[in-house]
Amino acid sequence: IKVIDSAGSQFPDFSTKNTNEVVLDFSTNPFSFEFLFKPNPKSNNYQVLCQKQSGSAKSITLALDSSASKTKVDLLFFITSGSAKLFTSASIEKGKFSHICATYDRDVTGKLQLYVSESLVSTSSTGFEFDTLSFERSPMYIGSGSAFSISRNSDVGGTSYTPVQTLSGALDEFRVFHSQRTIDDQKKYAQKPVYP
């Protein structure tokens, strides 16, 4: 799914806000991705769940690691901007839905956090306050993505990650917030729709 980051640009006759301004702006705010996800219970190669990117050195990416297991897979969460990089990962079960919340705590710790079923299971080893994560009008992709630079063992340096497959699994209630989702928020809305 390609999400055009321009308010009302795709369906201006039906949109309540057709100003063409950027909506998915991660430039100076904390943010969270929240969704239900069920990976297929089979081996998989590298796959991207969602990505907003400006070149291979600047991206926000949620991805699945390569896994031969039919029961578990690592969910990877990266932010890269030039030489600055943050990374964290968490193991999730294949073949069942998990409620996932991936957040960047810009205001307090500067760290990435991954919640699974409303429990904090992983935090990046270091924090960093990016000057800006503005991607201008780059689209956001859900279910596919492009190669990007990563670092798993430390938050500097890195190698290239190239997705091999499009996303294989079930994704539901995908949401983007310009705030950090608390555990109470996650518990309250994990199983029901959120309205503006």
N, CA, C and O atoms as a DFTB+ gen file, in Angstrom:
784 C
 N C O
     1  1       0.857      -1.172       0.000
     2  2       0.000       0.000       0.000
     3  2       0.898       1.228       0.000
     4  3       1.789       1.351       0.841
     5  1       0.667       2.129      -0.935
     6  2       1.419       3.372      -0.996
     7  2       0.538       4.494      -0.448
     8  3      -0.522       4.784      -1.002
     9  1       0.978       5.120       0.636
    10  2       0.229       6.203       1.267
    11  2       0.855       7.530       0.827
    12  3       1.985       7.845       1.201
    13  1       0.110       8.304       0.027
    14  2       0.592       9.609      -0.418
    15  2       0.486      10.587       0.747
    16  3      -0.597      10.785       1.296
    17  1       1.600      11.196       1.122
    18  2       1.623      12.080       2.293
    19  2       1.269      13.512       1.906
    20  3       2.118      14.404       1.904
    21  1      -0.010      13.708       1.577
    22  2      -0.500      15.015       1.165
    23  2      -2.002      15.061       1.429
    24  3      -2.767      14.376       0.752
    25  1      -2.427      15.849       2.391
    26  2      -3.822      15.849       2.841
    27  2      -4.808      16.102       1.710
    28  3      -4.772      17.152       1.068
    29  1      -5.687      15.137       1.469
    30  2      -6.756      15.283       0.487
    31  2      -6.352      15.133      -0.954
    32  3      -7.175      15.353      -1.843
    33  1      -5.101      14.762      -1.223
    34  2      -4.627      14.758      -2.612
    35  2      -5.248      13.652      -3.463
    36  3      -5.445      13.833      -4.664
    37  1      -5.554      12.518      -2.855
    38  2      -6.067      11.407      -3.649
    39  2      -7.561      11.512      -3.922
    40  3      -8.020      11.188      -5.018
    41  1      -8.317      11.963      -2.929
    42  2      -9.768      12.063      -3.070
    43  2     -10.247      13.426      -2.564
    44  3     -10.918      13.496      -1.535
    45  1      -9.912      14.506      -3.271
    46  2     -10.239      15.850      -2.774
    47  2     -11.734      16.103      -2.619
    48  3     -12.135      16.904      -1.775
    49  1     -12.566      15.435      -3.420
    50  2     -14.011      15.648      -3.309
    51  2     -14.599      15.045      -2.049
    52  3     -15.657      15.476      -1.591
    53  1     -13.923      14.044      -1.477
    54  2     -14.451      13.353      -0.300
    55  2     -13.726      13.720       0.985
    56  3     -14.191      13.394       2.077
    57  1     -12.594      14.395       0.860
    58  2     -11.772      14.704       2.020
    59  2     -12.290      15.939       2.747
    60  3     -12.698      16.917       2.122
    61  1     -12.267      15.877       4.087
    62  2     -12.646      17.055       4.885
    63  2     -11.485      18.037       4.993
    64  3     -11.662      19.184       5.403
    65  1     -10.294      17.569       4.620
    66  2      -9.115      18.428       4.660
    67  2      -8.333      18.199       3.373
    68  3      -7.616      17.206       3.254
    69  1      -8.462      19.104       2.413
    70  2      -7.763      18.932       1.135
    71  2      -6.774      20.075       0.879
    72  3      -6.802      20.730      -0.163
    73  1      -5.899      20.289       1.871
    74  2      -4.919      21.378       1.815
    75  2      -3.599      20.960       1.160
    76  3      -2.741      21.804       0.900
    77  1      -3.437      19.671       0.895
    78  2      -2.200      19.104       0.345
    79  2      -1.005      19.219       1.290
    80  3       0.124      18.982       0.861
    81  1      -1.211      19.572       2.552
    82  2      -0.089      19.648       3.482
    83  2       0.327      18.251       3.942
    84  3      -0.459      17.306       3.873
    85  1       1.564      18.131       4.409
    86  2       2.095      16.869       4.908
    87  2       1.340      16.463       6.170
    88  3       1.093      17.292       7.046
    89  1       0.974      15.183       6.258
    90  2       0.229      14.680       7.412
    91  2       1.111      13.783       8.284
    92  3       1.082      13.892       9.510
    93  1       1.887      12.905       7.664
    94  2       2.753      11.981       8.398
    95  2       4.093      12.648       8.687
    96  3       5.134      12.229       8.181
    97  1       4.047      13.679       9.500
    98  2       5.233      14.476       9.790
    99  2       5.876      13.980      11.080
   100  3       5.312      14.150      12.161
   101  1       7.054      13.367      10.971
   102  2       7.772      12.857      12.136
   103  2       8.926      13.773      12.520
   104  3       9.807      13.372      13.281
   105  1       8.930      15.001      12.001
   106  2      10.107      15.865      12.109
   107  2      10.544      16.153      13.538
   108  3      11.724      15.990      13.847
   109  1       9.649      16.570      14.418
   110  2      10.077      16.968      15.763
   111  2       9.238      16.365      16.877
   112  3       9.444      16.706      18.042
   113  1       8.300      15.480      16.561
   114  2       7.410      14.908      17.576
   115  2       7.782      13.468      17.906
   116  3       8.395      12.782      17.088
   117  1       7.415      13.004      19.104
   118  2       7.438      11.559      19.316
   119  2       6.381      10.944      18.403
   120  3       5.472      11.646      17.959
   121  1       6.481       9.661      18.118
   122  2       5.461       9.023      17.283
   123  2       5.358       7.546      17.617
   124  3       6.254       6.957      18.221
   125  1       4.238       6.963      17.208
   126  2       3.980       5.540      17.445
   127  2       3.270       4.929      16.253
   128  3       2.449       5.573      15.600
   129  1       3.601       3.669      15.981
   130  2       2.854       2.830      15.047
   131  2       2.189       1.754      15.889
   132  3       2.837       1.109      16.715
   133  1       0.892       1.564      15.675
   134  2       0.165       0.573      16.460
   135  2      -0.679      -0.272      15.515
   136  3      -1.328       0.261      14.615
   137  1      -0.673      -1.593      15.715
   138  2      -1.392      -2.476      14.805
   139  2      -1.488      -3.881      15.385
   140  3      -0.802      -4.227      16.347
   141  1      -2.355      -4.678      14.775
   142  2      -2.439      -6.110      15.054
   143  2      -1.768      -6.825      13.888
   144  3      -1.995      -6.477      12.730
   145  1      -0.943      -7.823      14.192
   146  2      -0.206      -8.499      13.128
   147  2      -0.099      -9.989      13.403
   148  3       0.193     -10.414      14.521
   149  1      -0.343     -10.776      12.354
   150  2      -0.196     -12.226      12.428
   151  2       0.710     -12.686      11.294
   152  3       0.256     -12.778      10.153
   153  1       1.989     -12.980      11.577
   154  2       2.875     -13.498      10.532
   155  2       2.453     -14.912      10.131
   156  3       1.946     -15.671      10.956
   157  1       2.663     -15.256       8.875
   158  2       2.341     -16.606       8.417
   159  2       3.242     -17.626       9.119
   160  3       4.429     -17.367       9.320
   161  1       2.683     -18.789       9.496
   162  2       3.468     -19.811      10.208
   163  2       4.319     -20.643       9.251
   164  3       4.116     -21.850       9.116
   165  1       5.259     -19.998       8.600
   166  2       6.192     -20.676       7.703
   167  2       7.481     -19.875       7.664
   168  3       7.526     -18.747       8.156
   169  1       8.524     -20.442       7.086
   170  2       9.792     -19.714       6.993
   171  2       9.612     -18.471       6.136
   172  3       8.772     -18.435       5.236
   173  1      10.409     -17.459       6.428
   174  2      10.288     -16.212       5.673
   175  2      11.658     -15.586       5.461
   176  3      12.605     -15.859       6.199
   177  1      11.745     -14.744       4.443
   178  2      12.931     -13.942       4.206
   179  2      12.639     -12.534       4.720
   180  3      11.584     -12.303       5.309
   181  1      13.565     -11.583       4.504
   182  2      13.370     -10.214       4.972
   183  2      12.110      -9.607       4.359
   184  3      11.889      -9.712       3.153
   185  1      11.282      -8.970       5.197
   186  2      10.043      -8.345       4.750
   187  2       9.848      -7.024       5.488
   188  3      10.210      -6.907       6.659
   189  1       9.279      -6.034       4.811
   190  2       9.002      -4.740       5.436
   191  2       7.516      -4.644       5.776
   192  3       6.662      -4.890       4.925
   193  1       7.209      -4.282       7.037
   194  2       5.824      -4.013       7.430
   195  2       5.422      -2.605       7.021
   196  3       4.377      -2.407       6.400
   197  1       6.253      -1.626       7.370
   198  2       5.979      -0.246       6.960
   199  2       7.281       0.521       6.879
   200  3       8.256       0.205       7.561
   201  1       7.275       1.539       6.027
   202  2       8.497       2.308       5.825
   203  2       8.188       3.695       5.269
   204  3       7.372       3.852       4.361
   205  1       8.855       4.688       5.832
   206  2       8.872       6.038       5.264
   207  2      10.338       6.373       5.108
   208  3      11.107       6.300       6.066
   209  1      10.730       6.745       3.882
   210  2      12.141       6.804       3.563
   211  2      12.455       7.960       2.615
   212  3      11.642       8.346       1.775
   213  1      13.656       8.492       2.779
   214  2      14.191       9.470       1.837
   215  2      15.619       9.043       1.542
   216  3      16.552       9.462       2.227
   217  1      15.788       8.212       0.524
   218  2      17.091       7.626       0.237
   219  2      17.385       6.496       1.203
   220  3      16.664       6.319       2.184
   221  1      18.427       5.732       0.943
   222  2      18.719       4.560       1.767
   223  2      19.282       4.914       3.137
   224  3      19.294       4.061       4.024
   225  1      19.748       6.147       3.340
   226  2      20.365       6.525       4.614
   227  2      19.413       7.254       5.555
   228  3      19.804       7.613       6.665
   229  1      18.180       7.478       5.136
   230  2      17.223       8.170       6.004
   231  2      15.889       7.446       5.924
   232  3      15.180       7.532       4.921
   233  1      15.551       6.723       7.007
   234  2      14.296       5.974       6.971
   235  2      13.795       5.648       8.371
   236  3      14.553       5.612       9.340
   237  1      12.504       5.416       8.436
   238  2      11.849       4.822       9.597
   239  2      11.248       3.530       9.070
   240  3      10.424       3.554       8.156
   241  1      11.656       2.401       9.641
   242  2      11.256       1.116       9.092
   243  2      10.906       0.124      10.189
   244  3      11.625      -0.002      11.180
   245  1       9.793      -0.580      10.003
   246  2       9.447      -1.766      10.777
   247  2       9.530      -2.936       9.812
   248  3       8.928      -2.892       8.739
   249  1      10.264      -3.981      10.173
   250  2      10.490      -5.091       9.257
   251  2      10.537      -6.411      10.012
   252  3      10.636      -6.442      11.239
   253  1      10.463      -7.499       9.252
   254  2      10.662      -8.834       9.805
   255  2      12.030      -9.333       9.403
   256  3      12.445      -9.182       8.254
   257  1      12.729      -9.930      10.354
   258  2      14.007     -10.544      10.055
   259  2      13.773     -11.852       9.295
   260  3      12.671     -12.400       9.312
   261  1      14.801     -12.336       8.641
   262  2      14.740     -13.647       7.999
   263  2      14.604     -14.704       9.084
   264  3      15.283     -14.625      10.109
   265  1      13.732     -15.700       8.877
   266  2      13.501     -16.717       9.898
   267  2      13.119     -18.046       9.258
   268  3      12.210     -18.103       8.430
   269  1      13.821     -19.123       9.646
   270  2      13.483     -20.470       9.180
   271  2      12.419     -21.101      10.071
   272  3      11.840     -22.128       9.715
   273  1      12.159     -20.494      11.225
   274  2      11.188     -21.029      12.180
   275  2       9.753     -20.881      11.673
   276  3       9.446     -19.942      10.939
   277  1       8.888     -21.794      12.059
   278  2       7.468     -21.696      11.745
   279  2       6.671     -21.158      12.926
   280  3       5.451     -21.018      12.841
   281  1       7.362     -20.852      14.035
   282  2       6.664     -20.408      15.242
   283  2       7.061     -19.018      15.726
   284  3       6.263     -18.358      16.393
   285  1       8.284     -18.547      15.407
   286  2       8.767     -17.253      15.916
   287  2       9.480     -16.475      14.817
   288  3      10.040     -17.058      13.888
   289  1       9.449     -15.142      14.936
   290  2      10.205     -14.266      14.038
   291  2      10.531     -12.979      14.788
   292  3       9.767     -12.555      15.655
   293  1      11.657     -12.357      14.459
   294  2      12.025     -11.094      15.087
   295  2      11.435      -9.923      14.313
   296  3      11.588      -9.827      13.095
   297  1      10.759      -9.036      15.038
   298  2      10.268      -7.778      14.500
   299  2      11.364      -6.744      14.727
   300  3      11.833      -6.581      15.854
   301  1      11.776      -6.049      13.682
   302  2      12.878      -5.091      13.731
   303  2      12.341      -3.671      13.588
   304  3      11.476      -3.418      12.750
   305  1      12.842      -2.752      14.390
   306  2      12.421      -1.350      14.346
   307  2      13.676      -0.490      14.234
   308  3      14.540      -0.524      15.111
   309  1      13.773       0.288      13.141
   310  2      14.946       1.107      12.856
   311  2      14.557       2.554      12.586
   312  3      13.511       2.839      12.003
   313  1      15.419       3.455      13.023
   314  2      15.411       4.824      12.511
   315  2      16.840       5.119      12.091
   316  3      17.776       4.915      12.864
   317  1      17.006       5.600      10.863
   318  2      18.326       6.001      10.388
   319  2      18.226       7.402       9.800
   320  3      17.265       7.735       9.107
   321  1      19.229       8.206      10.087
   322  2      19.314       9.542       9.504
   323  2      20.790       9.900       9.415
   324  3      21.401      10.326      10.395
   325  1      21.354       9.718       8.219
   326  2      22.789       9.926       8.051
   327  2      23.548       8.897       8.866
   328  3      23.301       7.698       8.739
   329  1      24.472       9.355       9.705
   330  2      25.257       8.425      10.519
   331  2      24.556       8.063      11.830
   332  3      25.013       7.160      12.531
   333  1      23.472       8.735      12.176
   334  2      22.739       8.438      13.412
   335  2      21.740       7.316      13.159
   336  3      20.965       7.359      12.203
   337  1      21.772       6.301      14.042
   338  2      20.904       5.145      13.862
   339  2      20.419       4.628      15.211
   340  3      21.180       4.582      16.177
   341  1      19.158       4.244      15.267
   342  2      18.611       3.572      16.441
   343  2      17.995       2.257      15.986
   344  3      17.451       2.162      14.886
   345  1      18.085       1.243      16.844
   346  2      17.560      -0.071      16.496
   347  2      17.086      -0.800      17.743
   348  3      17.700      -0.705      18.806
   349  1      15.982      -1.530      17.598
   350  2      15.562      -2.485      18.617
   351  2      14.780      -3.595      17.927
   352  3      14.321      -3.427      16.797
   353  1      14.632      -4.726      18.607
   354  2      13.902      -5.860      18.022
   355  2      13.208      -6.649      19.121
   356  3      13.576      -6.572      20.293
   357  1      12.195      -7.410      18.716
   358  2      11.461      -8.251      19.651
   359  2      10.960      -9.476      18.917
   360  3      10.584      -9.401      17.747
   361  1      10.955     -10.591      19.598
   362  2      10.443     -11.834      19.016
   363  2       8.917     -11.852      19.135
   364  3       8.364     -11.548      20.192
   365  1       8.239     -12.215      18.029
   366  2       6.786     -12.373      18.060
   367  2       6.426     -13.745      17.517
   368  3       7.212     -14.372      16.807
   369  1       5.226     -14.203      17.861
   370  2       4.781     -15.527      17.440
   371  2       4.194     -15.482      16.042
   372  3       3.517     -14.527      15.662
   373  1       4.466     -16.535      15.287
   374  2       3.853     -16.704      13.978
   375  2       2.536     -17.460      14.144
   376  3       2.377     -18.258      15.067
   377  1       1.595     -17.195      13.235
   378  2       0.334     -17.921      13.239
   379  2      -0.702     -17.423      14.220
   380  3      -1.768     -18.025      14.339
   381  1      -0.419     -16.329      14.933
   382  2      -1.405     -15.735      15.846
   383  2      -1.253     -14.226      15.833
   384  3      -0.166     -13.703      15.590
   385  1      -2.363     -13.524      16.100
   386  2      -2.316     -12.063      16.151
   387  2      -1.645     -11.593      17.431
   388  3      -1.922     -12.101      18.517
   389  1      -0.764     -10.619      17.287
   390  2      -0.177      -9.915      18.426
   391  2      -0.482      -8.436      18.253
   392  3      -0.472      -7.914      17.139
   393  1      -0.752      -7.771      19.363
   394  2      -0.934      -6.325      19.332
   395  2       0.450      -5.696      19.495
   396  3       1.130      -5.923      20.496
   397  1       0.861      -4.904      18.501
   398  2       2.204      -4.324      18.464
   399  2       2.106      -2.801      18.563
   400  3       1.243      -2.180      17.944
   401  1       3.000      -2.216      19.348
   402  2       3.144      -0.766      19.376
   403  2       4.644      -0.459      19.321
   404  3       5.406      -0.863      20.199
   405  1       5.045       0.252      18.285
   406  2       6.441       0.667      18.107
   407  2       6.481       2.179      18.259
   408  3       5.780       2.892      17.542
   409  1       7.292       2.673      19.182
   410  2       7.271       4.095      19.471
   411  2       8.684       4.681      19.584
   412  3       9.631       4.007      19.989
   413  1       8.786       5.944      19.218
   414  2      10.028       6.696      19.412
   415  2       9.763       7.728      20.496
   416  3       8.998       8.671      20.292
   417  1      10.401       7.546      21.655
   418  2      10.210       8.416      22.811
   419  2      11.148       9.613      22.709
   420  3      12.145       9.698      23.427
   421  1      10.816      10.533      21.811
   422  2      11.686      11.688      21.571
   423  2      11.796      12.592      22.799
   424  3      12.861      13.161      23.040
   425  1      10.726      12.740      23.579
   426  2      10.683      13.741      24.644
   427  2      11.500      13.402      25.885
   428  3      12.026      14.308      26.532
   429  1      11.623      12.110      26.238
   430  2      12.258      11.755      27.509
   431  2      13.585      11.019      27.311
   432  3      14.636      11.519      27.712
   433  1      13.542       9.843      26.699
   434  2      14.745       9.009      26.621
   435  2      15.436       9.051      25.260
   436  3      16.619       8.726      25.159
   437  1      14.714       9.444      24.222
   438  2      15.266       9.395      22.874
   439  2      15.429       7.980      22.352
   440  3      16.172       7.760      21.395
   441  1      14.755       7.022      22.955
   442  2      14.916       5.614      22.592
   443  2      13.718       5.077      21.822
   444  3      12.616       5.621      21.891
   445  1      13.962       3.995      21.086
   446  2      12.893       3.235      20.443
   447  2      12.375       2.213      21.446
   448  3      13.138       1.663      22.241
   449  1      11.072       1.968      21.399
   450  2      10.460       0.989      22.295
   451  2       9.506       0.113      21.499
   452  3       8.771       0.603      20.642
   453  1       9.519      -1.186      21.784
   454  2       8.579      -2.126      21.174
   455  2       7.740      -2.768      22.267
   456  3       8.261      -3.344      23.222
   457  1       6.427      -2.655      22.102
   458  2       5.471      -3.286      23.008
   459  2       4.797      -4.426      22.256
   460  3       4.431      -4.277      21.089
   461  1       4.633      -5.565      22.925
   462  2       3.887      -6.693      22.375
   463  2       2.807      -7.043      23.388
   464  3       3.094      -7.330      24.550
   465  1       1.556      -7.015      22.927
   466  2       0.406      -7.285      23.806
   467  2       0.436      -6.413      25.053
   468  3       0.263      -6.894      26.173
   469  1       0.659      -5.119      24.834
   470  2       0.647      -4.082      25.871
   471  2       1.727      -4.253      26.937
   472  3       1.581      -3.746      28.050
   473  1       2.806      -4.958      26.610
   474  2       3.944      -5.082      27.521
   475  2       5.201      -4.608      26.808
   476  3       5.448      -4.991      25.665
   477  1       5.997      -3.777      27.477
   478  2       7.256      -3.316      26.906
   479  2       8.232      -4.485      26.891
   480  3       8.588      -5.015      27.944
   481  1       8.670      -4.891      25.686
   482  2       9.549      -6.054      25.574
   483  2      10.938      -5.704      25.058
   484  3      11.855      -6.518      25.175
   485  1      11.117      -4.518      24.492
   486  2      12.421      -4.173      23.938
   487  2      12.593      -2.663      23.846
   488  3      11.662      -1.936      23.501
   489  1      13.802      -2.204      24.161
   490  2      14.167      -0.791      24.074
   491  2      15.541      -0.694      23.431
   492  3      16.407      -1.528      23.694
   493  1      15.750       0.310      22.594
   494  2      17.068       0.479      21.973
   495  2      18.125       0.681      23.053
   496  3      17.848       1.245      24.111
   497  1      19.344       0.213      22.771
   498  2      20.405       0.261      23.781
   499  2      20.833       1.680      24.117
   500  3      21.297       1.941      25.227
   501  1      20.682       2.601      23.171
   502  2      21.005       4.000      23.423
   503  2      19.852       4.869      22.934
   504  3      18.956       4.399      22.233
   505  1      19.892       6.120      23.307
   506  2      18.898       7.082      22.836
   507  2      19.568       8.139      21.985
   508  3      20.779       8.348      22.056
   509  1      18.760       8.798      21.184
   510  2      19.288       9.866      20.335
   511  2      18.142      10.792      19.973
   512  3      17.059      10.336      19.605
   513  1      18.382      12.097      20.077
   514  2      17.363      13.057      19.660
   515  2      17.736      13.580      18.275
   516  3      18.618      14.426      18.127
   517  1      17.048      13.057      17.271
   518  2      17.296      13.491      15.904
   519  2      16.869      14.947      15.754
   520  3      15.814      15.342      16.250
   521  1      17.690      15.746      15.068
   522  2      17.346      17.144      14.834
   523  2      16.001      17.243      14.124
   524  3      15.128      18.018      14.516
   525  1      15.856      16.449      13.081
   526  2      14.591      16.402      12.363
   527  2      14.479      15.063      11.654
   528  3      15.477      14.498      11.207
   529  1      13.269      14.567      11.556
   530  2      12.993      13.368      10.773
   531  2      11.985      13.727       9.697
   532  3      11.036      12.987       9.438
   533  1      12.205      14.859       9.086
   534  2      11.321      15.302       8.016
   535  2      11.648      14.542       6.733
   536  3      12.799      14.493       6.302
   537  1      10.634      13.963       6.142
   538  2      10.798      13.240       4.888
   539  2      10.097      13.973       3.753
   540  3       9.851      13.412       2.685
   541  1       9.783      15.239       4.010
   542  2       9.080      16.080       3.053
   543  2       7.826      15.359       2.584
   544  3       6.955      15.061       3.402
   545  1       7.707      15.072       1.306
   546  2       6.488      14.438       0.801
   547  2       6.696      12.988       0.386
   548  3       5.924      12.448      -0.407
   549  1       7.738      12.359       0.920
   550  2       7.965      10.951       0.586
   551  2       6.758      10.121       1.027
   552  3       6.234      10.328       2.121
   553  1       6.315       9.186       0.187
   554  2       5.179       8.352       0.580
   555  2       5.567       7.371       1.684
   556  3       6.747       7.105       1.909
   557  1       4.568       6.847       2.357
   558  2       4.777       5.762       3.322
   559  2       4.270       4.490       2.674
   560  3       3.216       4.479       2.038
   561  1       5.027       3.420       2.842
   562  2       4.636       2.132       2.275
   563  2       4.261       1.178       3.402
   564  3       4.921       1.136       4.440
   565  1       3.204       0.420       3.187
   566  2       2.769      -0.607       4.124
   567  2       2.768      -1.927       3.365
   568  3       2.097      -2.062       2.342
   569  1       3.520      -2.897       3.870
   570  2       3.572      -4.216       3.244
   571  2       4.730      -4.402       2.280
   572  3       4.939      -5.509       1.785
   573  1       5.479      -3.362       2.001
   574  2       6.672      -3.467       1.160
   575  2       7.569      -2.282       1.453
   576  3       7.181      -1.347       2.154
   577  1       8.781      -2.334       0.904
   578  2       9.702      -1.240       1.141
   579  2      10.970      -1.414       0.336
   580  3      11.077      -2.316      -0.494
   581  1      11.926      -0.544       0.588
   582  2      13.189      -0.523      -0.162
   583  2      14.354      -0.824       0.763
   584  3      14.196      -0.883       1.982
   585  1      15.533      -1.016       0.165
   586  2      16.754      -1.245       0.936
   587  2      17.071      -0.019       1.788
   588  3      16.766       1.109       1.402
   589  1      17.686      -0.248       2.948
   590  2      18.085       0.845       3.826
   591  2      19.274       0.405       4.661
   592  3      19.549      -0.789       4.784
   593  1      19.974       1.365       5.230
   594  2      21.140       1.074       6.060
   595  2      20.702       0.755       7.478
   596  3      19.788       1.384       8.011
   597  1      21.366      -0.237       8.094
   598  2      21.006      -0.632       9.454
   599  2      22.253      -0.851      10.289
   600  3      23.364      -0.937       9.765
   601  1      22.056      -0.938      11.581
   602  2      23.085      -1.379      12.512
   603  2      22.380      -2.100      13.635
   604  3      21.546      -1.509      14.321
   605  1      22.700      -3.374      13.839
   606  2      22.049      -4.157      14.886
   607  2      22.837      -4.200      16.183
   608  3      22.243      -4.239      17.261
   609  1      24.156      -4.194      16.105
   610  2      24.965      -4.402      17.292
   611  2      25.278      -3.121      18.040
   612  3      25.574      -3.162      19.234
   613  1      25.218      -2.001      17.371
   614  2      25.425      -0.707      18.016
   615  2      24.573       0.304      17.265
   616  3      24.007      -0.002      16.216
   617  1      24.492       1.465      17.790
   618  2      23.638       2.470      17.167
   619  2      24.408       3.393      16.221
   620  3      23.913       4.459      15.856
   621  1      25.607       2.990      15.827
   622  2      26.349       3.705      14.793
   623  2      26.894       2.685      13.809
   624  3      26.971       1.495      14.113
   625  1      27.269       3.157      12.634
   626  2      27.740       2.228      11.607
   627  2      26.557       1.537      10.962
   628  3      25.416       1.958      11.156
   629  1      26.806       0.479      10.196
   630  2      25.682      -0.254       9.660
   631  2      25.977      -0.974       8.370
   632  3      27.043      -0.822       7.774
   633  1      25.018      -1.754       7.957
   634  2      25.078      -2.487       6.707
   635  2      23.775      -2.254       5.966
   636  3      22.879      -1.578       6.472
   637  1      23.668      -2.803       4.788
   638  2      22.461      -2.617       3.994
   639  2      21.493      -3.770       4.209
   640  3      21.895      -4.934       4.210
   641  1      20.249      -3.455       4.386
   642  2      19.176      -4.437       4.543
   643  2      18.324      -4.337       3.284
   644  3      17.839      -3.260       2.939
   645  1      18.146      -5.455       2.606
   646  2      17.355      -5.460       1.376
   647  2      16.196      -6.426       1.512
   648  3      16.421      -7.634       1.590
   649  1      14.946      -5.933       1.545
   650  2      13.804      -6.841       1.632
   651  2      13.729      -7.728       0.395
   652  3      13.956      -7.272      -0.726
   653  1      13.407      -9.004       0.615
   654  2      13.369      -9.979      -0.464
   655  2      11.931     -10.310      -0.859
   656  3      11.664     -10.625      -2.019
   657  1      11.008     -10.241       0.095
   658  2       9.607     -10.569      -0.142
   659  2       8.733      -9.395       0.283
   660  3       9.122      -8.593       1.132
   661  1       7.537      -9.302      -0.322
   662  2       6.535      -8.398       0.240
   663  2       5.968      -9.064       1.481
   664  3       6.189     -10.256       1.699
   665  1       5.249      -8.320       2.289
   666  2       4.764      -8.817       3.570
   667  2       3.838     -10.009       3.394
   668  3       2.933      -9.988       2.560
   669  1       4.071     -11.047       4.186
   670  2       3.244     -12.252       4.164
   671  2       2.651     -12.445       5.553
   672  3       3.356     -12.822       6.489
   673  1       1.359     -12.186       5.683
   674  2       0.690     -12.291       6.971
   675  2      -0.549     -11.427       6.962
   676  3      -0.954     -10.928       5.912
   677  1      -1.153     -11.248       8.118
   678  2      -2.372     -10.447       8.249
   679  2      -2.086      -9.235       9.123
   680  3      -1.572      -9.366      10.234
   681  1      -2.424      -8.050       8.611
   682  2      -2.201      -6.791       9.307
   683  2      -3.546      -6.098       9.464
   684  3      -4.281      -5.952       8.488
   685  1      -3.881      -5.667      10.684
   686  2      -5.183      -5.065      10.934
   687  2      -5.040      -3.840      11.831
   688  3      -4.133      -3.764      12.660
   689  1      -5.945      -2.886      11.653
   690  2      -6.017      -1.672      12.489
   691  2      -4.666      -0.960      12.567
   692  3      -4.203      -0.631      13.659
   693  1      -4.038      -0.724      11.430
   694  2      -2.752      -0.020      11.397
   695  2      -2.987       1.457      11.658
   696  3      -3.781       2.098      10.969
   697  1      -2.292       1.996      12.659
   698  2      -2.506       3.383      13.078
   699  2      -1.166       4.092      13.262
   700  3      -0.176       3.478      13.660
   701  1      -1.148       5.375      12.971
   702  2       0.038       6.202      13.188
   703  2      -0.369       7.341      14.118
   704  3      -1.368       8.018      13.880
   705  1       0.412       7.549      15.181
   706  2       0.138       8.619      16.143
   707  2       1.341       9.552      16.232
   708  3       2.485       9.104      16.165
   709  1       1.083      10.847      16.383
   710  2       2.146      11.822      16.611
   711  2       2.334      12.020      18.107
   712  3       2.389      13.145      18.602
   713  1       2.429      10.908      18.808
   714  2       2.619      10.914      20.261
   715  2       3.097       9.532      20.674
   716  3       3.051       8.577      19.899
   717  1       3.555       9.454      21.911
   718  2       3.938       8.154      22.446
   719  2       2.713       7.526      23.084
   720  3       2.070       8.140      23.935
   721  1       2.381       6.296      22.675
   722  2       1.207       5.607      23.212
   723  2       1.557       4.978      24.554
   724  3       2.509       4.205      24.661
   725  1       0.774       5.319      25.579
   726  2       0.990       4.729      26.889
   727  2       0.401       3.309      26.908
   728  3      -0.363       2.929      26.022
   729  1       0.767       2.552      27.917
   730  2       0.210       1.205      28.055
   731  2      -1.296       1.289      28.251
   732  3      -2.028       0.456      27.715
   733  1      -1.780       2.281      29.010
   734  2      -3.228       2.451      29.206
   735  2      -3.926       2.725      27.878
   736  3      -4.987       2.161      27.613
   737  1      -3.336       3.595      27.030
   738  2      -3.900       3.858      25.698
   739  2      -3.961       2.575      24.884
   740  3      -4.966       2.285      24.234
   741  1      -2.881       1.814      24.927
   742  2      -2.827       0.567      24.159
   743  2      -3.889      -0.418      24.620
   744  3      -4.576      -1.026      23.800
   745  1      -4.023      -0.575      25.923
   746  2      -5.026      -1.515      26.456
   747  2      -6.438      -1.075      26.113
   748  3      -7.294      -1.901      25.795
   749  1      -6.679       0.230      26.176
   750  2      -8.023       0.744      25.952
   751  2      -8.481       0.570      24.496
   752  3      -9.653       0.295      24.239
   753  1      -7.551       0.733      23.552
   754  2      -7.947       0.733      22.134
   755  2      -7.384      -0.417      21.300
   756  3      -7.523      -0.413      20.077
   757  1      -6.754      -1.398      21.939
   758  2      -6.145      -2.497      21.186
   759  2      -7.171      -3.273      20.357
   760  3      -6.865      -3.732      19.256
   761  1      -8.371      -3.415      20.881
   762  2      -9.372      -4.271      20.223
   763  2     -10.574      -3.485      19.705
   764  3     -11.621      -4.067      19.421
   765  1     -10.428      -2.162      19.581
   766  2     -11.557      -1.397      19.045
   767  2     -11.059      -0.235      18.207
   768  3      -9.920       0.204      18.366
   769  1     -11.912       0.272      17.307
   770  2     -11.489       1.364      16.417
   771  2     -11.218       2.656      17.165
   772  3     -11.749       2.890      18.251
   773  1     -10.381       3.489      16.565
   774  2     -10.089       4.821      17.096
   775  2     -10.646       5.842      16.100
   776  3     -10.398       5.741      14.899
   777  1     -11.391       6.814      16.598
   778  2     -11.957       7.846      15.734
   779  2     -11.316       9.184      16.074
   780  3     -10.943       9.416      17.224
   781  1     -11.183      10.075      15.077
   782  2     -10.582      11.381      15.344
   783  2     -11.378      12.166      16.390
   784  3     -11.008      13.289      16.733
